Amino acid sequence: MKIHIFGSGSLTEDNSTSEILSELQRGMRLSKCKKCGCMKEALEALRFSLSSLQTQDSSKLLQNIESWLRLIESTEYPCLGCEHCFPAVAINTFNRNFPELSKSLGCSFEIRGQTWEGNIPPVSGEYFAFCNGSDCPVAVSTLGSVGLSETLANIRPKELCIVGKTETENIGVDKVIKNVVTNPTIRFLLLVGQDSKGHRSGDTLLALWKNGVDENMKVIGSSGKRPILKNVTLEEIEAFRKQVQVVDMVGCEDTKRIVEKIRELSRESKSCSCEKRVEEIKPVEISTAPIIQAKEPAKVEMDKAGYFVIIPQPNRGIITVEHYSYDNELLRVIEGKNAKNIYWTIIKNGWVTQLSHAAYLGKEIMKAELSLKFGFKYVQDSA
């Protein structure tokens, strides 16, 4: 199908639109994309942005997007870090043509404090931290090479302050900024490992350091999918750019070369009269989101749709879930081999109407699945 869209930008059937359609169609043919948060986010963002154009051609594209959204399955992973990310390429194409319609998702994360507490950075994440004072001025991001961070952590050169992955070009970069500016010891951010196509977190960090952000907090010059920073302030960004030098070794997974570079950067830090500069840089007061302490519910509302009895059957390798009305009439029996298939079936059919009940069912059915896997006795908790 050929579609062209005309608006503030120009999508033509010869280039942009055909590329968007091609990328999304190719992705939606893959089972992994239907379960990936990247595809779901991209389709929802395009649906939202295209709706404001209100043209005949945009409506045709929206029809495709609506049909694809109906095929999206329950999200199993936020991002797989694929070498070629179909939704990312589609979003990039759209953003190039309609930058004023680019939308970002609201992401947030917990911040424990305003500075490092020993070896614990304020923002949680998948990293290894070893801060040992001014003798460890190097932070390392392994980008999409997840296993590389653990390998470097096991080697643990004394000049290394923190090492971890950075897979996304927005919330991942936000976390790097906050964990750097709250520790003035860090003078270098070394980028190593593979940078996934589409998200391009490494490219985004380099562009951020060189160019900063525009008035919409979008990283200038980044080729990432959605390089819009929502959890940091301009003050934090400028402090980051002033405090560290971002060093480009993107693509390198040779641990020997990486360790040599870490030590070289440390020597450079000591030889360039940086001691005064380190003293002048103070941890930045970082922005925080509210932290809500979980509490026992004051009152449990019963689900008008009924209640469920969960029965693992080890001899058959399945889980049986019986659905009853409150007058104890058996309405239906759901059988499945894993928790995901069962609770997805229940939710899709509308057999649960309370969010708290859905959360309870997910927890209990998962416990039942684990009992089958590890052989312990399953006892269903009360709601």
C-alpha positions as CSV (number, residue, x, y, z in Angstrom):
1,M,0.0,0.0,0.0
2,K,1.3,3.4,-0.9
3,I,0.6,6.3,1.4
4,H,1.8,9.9,1.5
5,I,1.4,12.5,4.2
6,F,1.7,16.2,3.8
7,G,1.9,18.5,6.8
8,S,4.5,20.8,8.4
9,G,7.0,18.3,7.1
10,S,6.6,16.1,4.1
11,L,6.3,12.4,4.0
12,T,6.2,11.1,0.4
13,E,5.3,7.7,-1.0
14,D,8.8,7.5,-2.4
15,N,10.8,7.7,0.8
16,S,9.7,8.4,4.3
17,T,6.2,6.8,4.5
18,S,7.3,3.7,2.6
19,E,10.2,3.4,5.0
20,I,8.0,3.7,8.1
21,L,5.5,1.2,6.7
22,S,8.3,-1.2,5.7
23,E,10.0,-1.1,9.1
24,L,6.9,-1.6,11.1
25,Q,5.5,-4.3,8.8
26,R,8.8,-6.2,9.0
27,G,8.8,-5.9,12.8
28,M,5.2,-7.0,13.2
29,R,6.0,-10.2,11.3
30,L,8.3,-11.2,14.2
31,S,7.0,-12.7,17.4
32,K,9.7,-10.9,19.4
33,C,8.6,-7.5,18.2
34,K,5.0,-8.2,19.2
35,K,6.1,-8.8,22.8
36,C,8.6,-5.9,22.9
37,G,8.0,-2.6,24.7
38,C,9.9,-0.8,21.9
39,M,7.2,-1.7,19.3
40,K,4.3,-0.9,21.6
41,E,5.8,2.5,22.5
42,A,6.5,3.3,18.9
43,L,3.0,2.5,17.7
44,E,1.4,4.4,20.5
45,A,3.6,7.4,19.9
46,L,2.9,7.4,16.2
47,R,-0.8,7.0,16.8
48,F,-0.8,10.0,19.1
49,S,1.3,12.2,16.9
50,L,-0.4,11.4,13.6
51,S,-3.8,12.1,15.1
52,S,-3.0,15.8,15.2
53,L,-2.4,15.9,11.4
54,Q,-6.0,15.1,10.6
55,T,-5.4,14.5,6.9
56,Q,-6.8,11.7,4.7
57,D,-3.3,10.2,4.2
58,S,-2.5,10.3,7.9
59,S,-5.8,8.5,8.6
60,K,-4.7,5.6,6.3
61,L,-1.4,5.2,8.2
62,L,-3.3,5.4,11.5
63,Q,-5.5,2.5,10.3
64,N,-2.4,0.4,9.9
65,I,-1.2,1.4,13.3
66,E,-4.5,0.6,14.9
67,S,-4.5,-2.9,13.4
68,W,-0.9,-3.5,14.5
69,L,-1.7,-2.4,18.1
70,R,-4.4,-5.1,18.2
71,L,-1.8,-7.7,17.4
72,I,0.6,-6.5,20.2
73,E,0.9,-9.2,22.9
74,S,1.6,-8.8,26.6
75,T,5.0,-7.0,26.9
76,E,7.7,-9.5,28.0
77,Y,10.7,-7.2,27.8
78,P,11.1,-3.4,27.5
79,C,13.9,-3.6,24.9
80,L,16.0,-6.5,23.5
81,G,18.8,-4.2,22.2
82,C,18.5,-5.7,18.8
83,E,21.2,-4.7,16.2
84,H,18.4,-3.5,14.0
85,C,15.4,-2.1,15.8
86,F,12.4,-1.8,13.4
87,P,10.3,0.6,15.5
88,A,13.3,2.7,16.3
89,V,14.1,3.3,12.6
90,A,10.4,4.1,12.0
91,I,10.3,6.6,14.8
92,N,13.6,8.2,13.6
93,T,12.1,8.6,10.1
94,F,9.0,10.2,11.5
95,N,10.9,12.6,13.8
96,R,13.2,13.8,11.0
97,N,10.1,14.9,9.0
98,F,7.9,16.1,11.9
99,P,10.2,17.2,14.7
100,E,7.5,19.4,16.2
101,L,5.3,16.3,16.6
102,S,7.9,14.2,18.3
103,K,6.6,12.9,21.7
104,S,8.4,11.4,24.6
105,L,7.2,8.9,27.2
106,G,7.0,9.8,30.9
107,C,9.7,7.7,32.6
108,S,10.8,8.1,36.2
109,F,13.0,6.2,38.6
110,E,13.7,6.2,42.3
111,I,16.6,8.3,43.7
112,R,17.9,7.2,47.1
113,G,19.8,10.4,48.0
114,Q,21.7,13.4,46.7
115,T,25.2,11.9,46.8
116,W,26.9,8.5,46.8
117,E,26.7,6.7,50.1
118,G,30.0,4.8,50.1
119,N,29.9,2.7,46.9
120,I,26.2,3.2,46.4
121,P,25.1,5.7,43.7
122,P,21.8,7.6,44.3
123,V,20.0,6.1,41.3
124,S,19.5,2.3,41.2
125,G,20.5,0.3,38.1
126,E,22.4,-2.7,36.8
127,Y,26.0,-1.6,37.5
128,F,29.0,-2.4,39.6
129,A,30.4,0.4,41.8
130,F,33.8,0.5,43.5
131,C,34.4,4.2,44.4
132,N,37.7,4.5,46.2
133,G,38.3,8.2,46.4
134,S,40.3,10.3,43.9
135,D,42.3,7.3,42.6
136,C,39.3,6.0,40.5
137,P,38.3,8.8,38.1
138,V,36.9,6.6,35.4
139,A,33.3,5.5,34.8
140,V,32.6,3.0,32.0
141,S,29.4,2.4,30.1
142,T,29.3,-0.9,28.2
143,L,26.2,0.3,26.3
144,G,24.4,-2.7,24.8
145,S,27.1,-5.2,25.8
146,V,25.6,-6.4,29.0
147,G,28.0,-9.2,29.9
148,L,31.0,-7.0,29.3
149,S,30.2,-4.9,32.4
150,E,30.4,-8.0,34.6
151,T,33.7,-9.1,33.0
152,L,35.2,-5.7,33.7
153,A,33.9,-5.7,37.2
154,N,35.5,-9.0,37.9
155,I,38.9,-7.6,36.6
156,R,38.2,-4.5,38.7
157,P,41.1,-2.2,37.8
158,K,41.7,0.2,40.8
159,E,41.1,3.2,38.5
160,L,37.5,2.1,37.8
161,C,34.8,3.8,39.8
162,I,31.6,2.4,38.2
163,V,30.8,0.2,35.3
164,G,27.4,-0.8,33.8
165,K,25.3,-1.0,30.7
166,T,23.3,1.9,29.1
167,E,20.8,0.4,26.7
168,T,18.4,3.3,26.2
169,E,18.9,6.8,24.9
170,N,16.6,8.5,27.4
171,I,16.1,7.0,30.8
172,G,19.4,5.2,30.6
173,V,21.2,8.4,29.9
174,D,19.3,10.2,32.6
175,K,20.6,7.7,35.1
176,V,24.2,8.1,33.9
177,I,24.0,11.8,34.3
178,K,22.7,11.7,37.9
179,N,25.1,9.0,39.0
180,V,28.1,11.0,37.6
181,V,27.2,14.5,38.8
182,T,26.7,13.2,42.4
183,N,30.3,12.0,42.5
184,P,33.0,14.6,41.7
185,T,35.6,11.8,41.7
186,I,34.5,10.8,38.2
187,R,36.4,12.7,35.5
188,F,36.0,10.4,32.5
189,L,33.1,8.5,31.0
190,L,34.5,5.7,28.8
191,L,32.0,4.3,26.2
192,V,32.8,0.7,25.1
193,G,30.8,-2.3,23.8
194,Q,28.2,-2.4,21.0
195,D,25.8,0.4,20.5
196,S,22.4,-1.0,19.3
197,K,21.0,0.4,16.1
198,G,17.9,2.6,16.8
199,H,18.4,3.4,20.5
200,R,22.0,4.5,20.0
201,S,22.7,5.4,23.7
202,G,26.5,5.7,23.0
203,D,25.9,8.1,20.2
204,T,23.5,10.0,22.4
205,L,26.0,10.4,25.3
206,L,28.7,11.7,22.9
207,A,26.2,14.1,21.3
208,L,25.1,15.3,24.7
209,W,28.6,16.0,25.8
210,K,29.4,17.9,22.6
211,N,26.2,19.7,21.9
212,G,23.9,19.6,25.0
213,V,20.1,19.7,24.6
214,D,17.5,22.0,22.8
215,E,14.6,23.7,24.4
216,N,12.6,20.5,24.4
217,M,15.4,18.6,26.3
218,K,16.2,16.7,23.1
219,V,19.9,15.8,22.7
220,I,21.2,17.8,19.8
221,G,22.8,15.7,17.1
222,S,21.8,12.3,18.5
223,S,20.6,9.7,16.1
224,G,18.8,7.7,18.8
225,K,15.2,6.7,18.7
226,R,13.9,9.2,21.3
227,P,16.8,11.1,22.9
228,I,14.6,13.3,25.1
229,L,15.7,13.6,28.7
230,K,12.8,13.9,31.2
231,N,14.3,13.1,34.5
232,V,17.2,15.6,34.6
233,T,17.5,19.4,34.7
234,L,19.5,21.7,32.6
235,E,21.7,22.4,35.6
236,E,22.5,18.6,35.9
237,I,23.2,18.3,32.2
238,E,25.6,21.3,32.2
239,A,27.3,20.0,35.3
240,F,27.8,16.6,33.6
241,R,29.2,18.2,30.5
242,K,31.6,20.3,32.6
243,Q,32.7,17.5,34.9
244,V,33.5,14.7,32.6
245,Q,35.2,14.0,29.3
246,V,33.3,11.4,27.3
247,V,35.7,9.0,25.6
248,D,34.7,7.1,22.5
249,M,35.7,3.5,22.3
250,V,32.2,2.4,21.0
251,G,32.4,-1.1,19.4
252,C,35.4,-2.2,21.5
253,E,34.9,-5.4,23.6
254,D,38.6,-6.2,24.1
255,T,38.9,-6.1,27.8
256,K,42.7,-5.8,27.7
257,R,42.5,-2.6,25.5
258,I,39.7,-1.2,27.7
259,V,41.6,-1.7,31.0
260,E,44.7,-0.1,29.4
261,K,42.5,2.9,28.4
262,I,41.1,3.1,31.9
263,R,44.6,3.3,33.4
264,E,45.7,5.8,30.7
265,L,42.8,8.1,31.5
266,S,43.6,7.9,35.2
267,R,47.3,8.9,34.5
268,E,46.0,11.7,32.4
269,S,43.8,12.9,35.2
270,K,46.7,13.0,37.6
271,S,49.2,14.7,35.2
272,C,47.0,17.6,34.2
273,S,46.8,19.3,37.5
274,C,43.2,18.2,38.0
275,E,43.3,18.2,41.8
276,K,42.2,21.8,42.0
277,R,39.4,21.1,39.5
278,V,38.2,18.1,41.5
279,E,38.0,20.2,44.6
280,E,36.1,23.0,42.8
281,I,33.4,20.5,41.5
282,K,30.8,19.8,44.1
283,P,28.0,17.2,43.9
284,V,25.0,18.8,42.2
285,E,21.7,19.0,44.0
286,I,19.8,16.6,41.7
287,S,16.0,16.6,41.0
288,T,14.0,13.8,42.6
289,A,10.6,12.2,42.1
290,P,8.5,11.5,45.1
291,I,9.1,8.2,46.9
292,I,5.9,6.5,48.1
293,Q,6.1,4.0,50.9
294,A,3.9,1.0,50.3
295,K,1.3,0.3,53.0
296,E,-1.2,-2.4,53.9
297,P,-4.6,-1.7,52.2
298,A,-7.1,-0.2,54.6
299,K,-9.9,-2.1,52.9
300,V,-9.9,-4.8,50.3
301,E,-12.6,-4.4,47.6
302,M,-13.9,-7.7,46.3
303,D,-14.0,-8.2,42.5
304,K,-17.6,-8.3,41.3
305,A,-16.5,-10.7,38.6
306,G,-15.9,-13.5,41.2
307,Y,-13.0,-15.3,42.7
308,F,-10.4,-17.8,41.6
309,V,-9.1,-21.1,43.0
310,I,-5.6,-22.0,41.7
311,I,-4.6,-25.6,41.6
312,P,-1.1,-26.7,40.3
313,Q,-1.2,-30.3,38.8
314,P,2.4,-31.6,38.7
315,N,1.3,-34.9,37.2
316,R,0.0,-33.1,34.1
317,G,2.5,-30.3,34.1
318,I,-0.3,-27.7,34.1
319,I,-2.0,-25.1,36.3
320,T,-5.8,-25.2,36.7
321,V,-7.6,-22.0,37.7
322,E,-11.3,-22.3,38.7
323,H,-13.4,-19.2,38.4
324,Y,-16.4,-19.0,40.8
325,S,-19.2,-16.5,41.3
326,Y,-19.7,-15.3,44.9
327,D,-22.6,-17.7,45.3
328,N,-20.0,-20.5,44.7
329,E,-21.2,-21.4,41.2
330,L,-18.3,-22.7,39.0
331,L,-18.3,-20.4,36.0
332,R,-15.3,-21.8,34.0
333,V,-11.9,-23.6,34.3
334,I,-8.8,-22.1,32.8
335,E,-5.8,-24.4,32.1
336,G,-2.3,-23.5,31.0
337,K,1.3,-24.5,31.3
338,N,2.6,-21.1,32.5
339,A,1.4,-18.1,34.5
340,K,1.6,-15.6,31.6
341,N,-0.8,-17.4,29.3
342,I,-3.3,-17.9,32.1
343,Y,-3.5,-14.4,33.5
344,W,-3.4,-12.9,30.0
345,T,-6.4,-15.1,29.1
346,I,-8.3,-14.0,32.2
347,I,-7.6,-10.3,31.6
348,K,-8.3,-10.4,27.9
349,N,-11.7,-12.0,28.5
350,G,-12.6,-9.5,31.2
351,W,-12.9,-12.1,34.0
352,V,-11.2,-9.8,36.4
353,T,-12.3,-6.2,36.9
354,Q,-10.2,-4.9,39.8
355,L,-6.6,-3.9,39.3
356,S,-5.8,-5.2,42.8
357,H,-7.3,-8.5,41.9
358,A,-5.3,-8.7,38.7
359,A,-2.1,-8.0,40.6
360,Y,-3.0,-10.7,43.2
361,L,-3.8,-13.3,40.4
362,G,-0.5,-12.6,38.6
363,K,1.4,-13.1,41.9
364,E,-0.4,-16.3,42.8
365,I,-0.4,-17.9,39.4
366,M,3.3,-17.2,39.2
367,K,3.8,-18.9,42.5
368,A,1.9,-21.9,41.2
369,E,4.2,-22.0,38.2
370,L,7.3,-21.9,40.4
371,S,5.9,-24.7,42.5
372,L,5.7,-26.9,39.4
373,K,9.2,-26.0,38.4
374,F,10.9,-26.4,41.7
375,G,8.7,-29.0,43.4
376,F,7.5,-27.1,46.5
377,K,3.9,-27.2,47.8
378,Y,1.7,-24.4,46.7
379,V,-0.6,-22.7,49.2
380,Q,-2.9,-20.0,47.8
381,D,-2.8,-16.7,49.9
382,S,-5.9,-14.9,50.8
383,A,-6.7,-11.7,48.8
